[in-house]
Amino acid sequence: MAYIFEVGWAFFAAWGMVLLAMSVVAFGRDLNPLPKRNPGEKRH
């Protein structure tokens, strides 16, 4: 019975990481609204 709990905990932990990664990809620009400059771009 403990094996089921171990597998379930690992599965939900991995699923949570997947959801977190998808949220960062989807909303990353909204969370960090500052424009990123390219290293080769000159400031005017």
N, CA, C and O atoms as CSV, one atom per row, in Angstrom:
chain,resi,resn,atom,element,x,y,z
A,1,MET,N,N,0.829,-1.200,0.000
A,1,MET,CA,C,0.000,0.000,0.000
A,1,MET,C,C,0.873,1.264,0.000
A,1,MET,O,O,0.518,2.259,-0.632
A,2,ALA,N,N,1.990,1.230,0.691
A,2,ALA,CA,C,2.872,2.394,0.739
A,2,ALA,C,C,3.466,2.682,-0.633
A,2,ALA,O,O,3.752,3.835,-0.956
A,3,TYR,N,N,3.655,1.637,-1.446
A,3,TYR,CA,C,4.202,1.834,-2.790
A,3,TYR,C,C,3.281,2.721,-3.625
A,3,TYR,O,O,3.758,3.559,-4.390
A,4,ILE,N,N,1.979,2.545,-3.487
A,4,ILE,CA,C,1.009,3.358,-4.231
A,4,ILE,C,C,1.140,4.826,-3.821
A,4,ILE,O,O,1.072,5.714,-4.671
A,5,PHE,N,N,1.326,5.084,-2.533
A,5,PHE,CA,C,1.461,6.457,-2.079
A,5,PHE,C,C,2.755,7.084,-2.593
A,5,PHE,O,O,2.776,8.264,-2.946
A,6,GLU,N,N,3.833,6.300,-2.637
A,6,GLU,CA,C,5.101,6.826,-3.150
A,6,GLU,C,C,4.982,7.184,-4.629
A,6,GLU,O,O,5.428,8.252,-5.051
A,7,VAL,N,N,4.383,6.293,-5.411
A,7,VAL,CA,C,4.224,6.548,-6.840
A,7,VAL,C,C,3.285,7.725,-7.061
A,7,VAL,O,O,3.541,8.562,-7.927
A,8,GLY,N,N,2.220,7.804,-6.305
A,8,GLY,CA,C,1.270,8.906,-6.445
A,8,GLY,C,C,1.900,10.237,-6.094
A,8,GLY,O,O,1.665,11.234,-6.777
A,9,TRP,N,N,2.708,10.269,-5.024
A,9,TRP,CA,C,3.386,11.511,-4.626
A,9,TRP,C,C,4.346,11.964,-5.716
A,9,TRP,O,O,4.395,13.149,-6.045
A,10,ALA,N,N,5.104,11.038,-6.274
A,10,ALA,CA,C,6.054,11.385,-7.334
A,10,ALA,C,C,5.309,11.867,-8.576
A,10,ALA,O,O,5.736,12.823,-9.225
A,11,PHE,N,N,4.204,11.213,-8.907
A,11,PHE,CA,C,3.437,11.617,-10.083
A,11,PHE,C,C,2.893,13.032,-9.919
A,11,PHE,O,O,3.031,13.850,-10.828
A,12,PHE,N,N,2.283,13.331,-8.786
A,12,PHE,CA,C,1.711,14.656,-8.593
A,12,PHE,C,C,2.784,15.722,-8.464
A,12,PHE,O,O,2.563,16.864,-8.868
A,13,ALA,N,N,3.937,15.380,-7.915
A,13,ALA,CA,C,5.039,16.340,-7.867
A,13,ALA,C,C,5.512,16.664,-9.285
A,13,ALA,O,O,5.751,17.826,-9.611
A,14,ALA,N,N,5.645,15.639,-10.124
A,14,ALA,CA,C,6.061,15.866,-11.510
A,14,ALA,C,C,4.996,16.645,-12.268
A,14,ALA,O,O,5.325,17.536,-13.051
A,15,TRP,N,N,3.741,16.326,-12.050
A,15,TRP,CA,C,2.648,17.036,-12.717
A,15,TRP,C,C,2.635,18.510,-12.309
A,15,TRP,O,O,2.406,19.384,-13.146
A,16,GLY,N,N,2.875,18.782,-11.050
A,16,GLY,CA,C,2.946,20.164,-10.582
A,16,GLY,C,C,4.080,20.924,-11.248
A,16,GLY,O,O,3.924,22.096,-11.589
A,17,MET,N,N,5.221,20.268,-11.437
A,17,MET,CA,C,6.339,20.918,-12.118
A,17,MET,C,C,6.000,21.205,-13.585
A,17,MET,O,O,6.385,22.244,-14.121
A,18,VAL,N,N,5.280,20.286,-14.228
A,18,VAL,CA,C,4.862,20.501,-15.613
A,18,VAL,C,C,3.919,21.700,-15.688
A,18,VAL,O,O,4.068,22.547,-16.569
A,19,LEU,N,N,2.959,21.781,-14.785
A,19,LEU,CA,C,2.037,22.912,-14.788
A,19,LEU,C,C,2.761,24.227,-14.504
A,19,LEU,O,O,2.448,25.253,-15.107
A,20,LEU,N,N,3.724,24.196,-13.590
A,20,LEU,CA,C,4.496,25.391,-13.289
A,20,LEU,C,C,5.284,25.841,-14.513
A,20,LEU,O,O,5.311,27.030,-14.832
A,21,ALA,N,N,5.920,24.906,-15.196
A,21,ALA,CA,C,6.693,25.249,-16.392
A,21,ALA,C,C,5.782,25.821,-17.480
A,21,ALA,O,O,6.142,26.797,-18.138
A,22,MET,N,N,4.617,25.225,-17.670
A,22,MET,CA,C,3.684,25.728,-18.682
A,22,MET,C,C,3.191,27.131,-18.315
A,22,MET,O,O,3.021,27.974,-19.196
A,23,SER,N,N,2.964,27.382,-17.044
A,23,SER,CA,C,2.514,28.705,-16.612
A,23,SER,C,C,3.596,29.749,-16.844
A,23,SER,O,O,3.301,30.864,-17.274
A,24,VAL,N,N,4.838,29.399,-16.564
A,24,VAL,CA,C,5.936,30.342,-16.776
A,24,VAL,C,C,6.083,30.651,-18.258
A,24,VAL,O,O,6.299,31.802,-18.636
A,25,VAL,N,N,5.968,29.628,-19.100
A,25,VAL,CA,C,6.073,29.851,-20.545
A,25,VAL,C,C,4.908,30.707,-21.033
A,25,VAL,O,O,5.100,31.595,-21.864
A,26,ALA,N,N,3.707,30.450,-20.528
A,26,ALA,CA,C,2.527,31.158,-21.011
A,26,ALA,C,C,2.456,32.584,-20.491
A,26,ALA,O,O,2.077,33.492,-21.230
A,27,PHE,N,N,2.817,32.797,-19.216
A,27,PHE,CA,C,2.618,34.101,-18.587
A,27,PHE,C,C,3.915,34.782,-18.202
A,27,PHE,O,O,3.890,35.772,-17.471
A,28,GLY,N,N,5.037,34.287,-18.666
A,28,GLY,CA,C,6.323,34.863,-18.279
A,28,GLY,C,C,6.456,36.323,-18.659
A,28,GLY,O,O,6.972,37.123,-17.878
A,29,ARG,N,N,5.997,36.681,-19.848
A,29,ARG,CA,C,6.106,38.076,-20.280
A,29,ARG,C,C,5.182,38.981,-19.479
A,29,ARG,O,O,5.497,40.153,-19.278
A,30,ASP,N,N,4.057,38.465,-19.021
A,30,ASP,CA,C,3.161,39.269,-18.198
A,30,ASP,C,C,3.739,39.476,-16.803
A,30,ASP,O,O,3.548,40.529,-16.194
A,31,LEU,N,N,4.442,38.474,-16.304
A,31,LEU,CA,C,5.019,38.594,-14.975
A,31,LEU,C,C,6.259,39.476,-14.978
A,31,LEU,O,O,6.576,40.095,-13.962
A,32,ASN,N,N,6.963,39.543,-16.098
A,32,ASN,CA,C,8.165,40.369,-16.219
A,32,ASN,C,C,7.986,41.295,-17.417
A,32,ASN,O,O,8.447,40.974,-18.513
A,33,PRO,N,N,7.321,42.448,-17.231
A,33,PRO,CA,C,6.963,43.294,-18.374
A,33,PRO,C,C,8.104,44.120,-18.932
A,33,PRO,O,O,7.933,44.756,-19.971
A,34,LEU,N,N,9.278,44.140,-18.278
A,34,LEU,CA,C,10.381,44.944,-18.780
A,34,LEU,C,C,10.872,44.383,-20.112
A,34,LEU,O,O,11.056,43.174,-20.249
A,35,PRO,N,N,11.081,45.255,-21.087
A,35,PRO,CA,C,11.569,44.757,-22.385
A,35,PRO,C,C,13.009,44.291,-22.270
A,35,PRO,O,O,13.831,44.918,-21.602
A,36,LYS,N,N,13.295,43.194,-22.925
A,36,LYS,CA,C,14.655,42.662,-22.898
A,36,LYS,C,C,15.416,43.234,-24.088
A,36,LYS,O,O,14.898,43.295,-25.203
A,37,ARG,N,N,16.655,43.651,-23.834
A,37,ARG,CA,C,17.494,44.170,-24.907
A,37,ARG,C,C,18.419,43.063,-25.387
A,37,ARG,O,O,18.909,42.249,-24.604
A,38,ASN,N,N,18.644,43.057,-26.687
A,38,ASN,CA,C,19.610,42.120,-27.234
A,38,ASN,C,C,21.015,42.606,-26.904
A,38,ASN,O,O,21.248,43.815,-26.867
A,39,PRO,N,N,21.950,41.704,-26.666
A,39,PRO,CA,C,23.317,42.137,-26.312
A,39,PRO,C,C,23.959,42.989,-27.390
A,39,PRO,O,O,24.764,43.862,-27.064
A,40,GLY,N,N,23.640,42.775,-28.662
A,40,GLY,CA,C,24.241,43.539,-29.742
A,40,GLY,C,C,23.490,44.811,-30.083
A,40,GLY,O,O,23.917,45.563,-30.959
A,41,GLU,N,N,22.387,45.062,-29.412
A,41,GLU,CA,C,21.569,46.225,-29.724
A,41,GLU,C,C,22.179,47.480,-29.061
A,41,GLU,O,O,22.573,47.452,-27.895
A,42,LYS,N,N,22.243,48.569,-29.829
A,42,LYS,CA,C,22.781,49.815,-29.295
A,42,LYS,C,C,21.653,50.652,-28.715
A,42,LYS,O,O,20.549,50.689,-29.257
A,43,ARG,N,N,21.941,51.320,-27.612
A,43,ARG,CA,C,20.956,52.218,-27.022
A,43,ARG,C,C,20.988,53.550,-27.753
A,43,ARG,O,O,22.057,54.034,-28.124
A,44,HIS,N,N,19.805,54.151,-27.963
A,44,HIS,CA,C,19.723,55.438,-28.644
A,44,HIS,C,C,19.423,56.522,-27.655
A,44,HIS,O,O,19.313,57.688,-28.032
